[in-house]
Amino acid sequence: MPTWLFSLFLIGGMSGLAALGHWTVRRIVPARDIIKNNDVAGFILGIIGTAYAVLLSFVVVGVWQQYETSDNVTSSEAAAVSDLHRLADTLPAPIGPKLKSELDRYVSVVISDEWPAMQHGAWSAEAQQLSHDVLHQVATFAPGSAAQQAVQAKALDRAAAFLDARRQRLHDNETGIPGILWWTLFAFAAITIGFTYLFGLENMRIQILMTVALTAAIALILVLVAELDYPFRGDSGITAHSWYQIQRQMHSDR
């Protein structure tokens, strides 16, 4: 679902339900009875609102940090692949040219196949196999000199970093906020919005407008959390920019 449509659906749906609930309560309970309890209702609403604000703050900071971490992991993976591609130039035939060919193919598959698949929580089997082939090529190479031994050690280090970053990237794309936390966020939102029904103004339209504004603000934050929860999905997901960049560098090195 596009971000704009998801935002419209969640914000509009929550705001509509909040307005309907508030209108229903005011139809059942006279305004004068609610206004009598404004002091108590306002005090309790302040406590609940503060607690919910703290919870939302922690969640937003958490998903944003995870988003940035996943972006850094992607850059690290691409950088390790680029390093391997350069090291392959110093290896003798046939392993050097074969390793470069496999790395070129891996980058191409990640861009054209795996990145679109990650939008749906999947990954590319071909990219997975190519990553194992790259490690196999480097690990089974028999160096014939001390210089080649040094290159192989460096290549093994870069290959390990490449595979670790790939594994972390796929893990980040499959894990998000636990369901119990989502339930807590929505339950807290319902309680916070529900308490506004007990805080009365003589003008019902103005109070419903205030309730809708509060609900829309909460819904907007929940949209932000949902969009950042899975960092490689949605319109705001991490792009394959790092991979396009190293692909251009690989082509220029030929």
Secondary structure, DSSP 8 states (H G I E B T S, - for coil): --HHHHHHHHHHHHHHHHHHHHHHHHHHS-HHHHHTTHHHHHHHHHHHHHHHHHHHHHHHHHHHHHHHHHHHHHHHHHHHHHHHHHHHTTS-TTHHHHHHHHHHHHHHHIIIIIHHHHTTT---HHHHHHHHHHHHHHHH----SHHHHHHHHHHHHHHHHHHHHHHHHHHHHH--S-HHHHHHHHHHHHHHHHHHTTS--S-HHHHHHHHHHHHHHHHHHHHHHHHHHSTTSSTTS--SHHHHHHHHHHHHH-
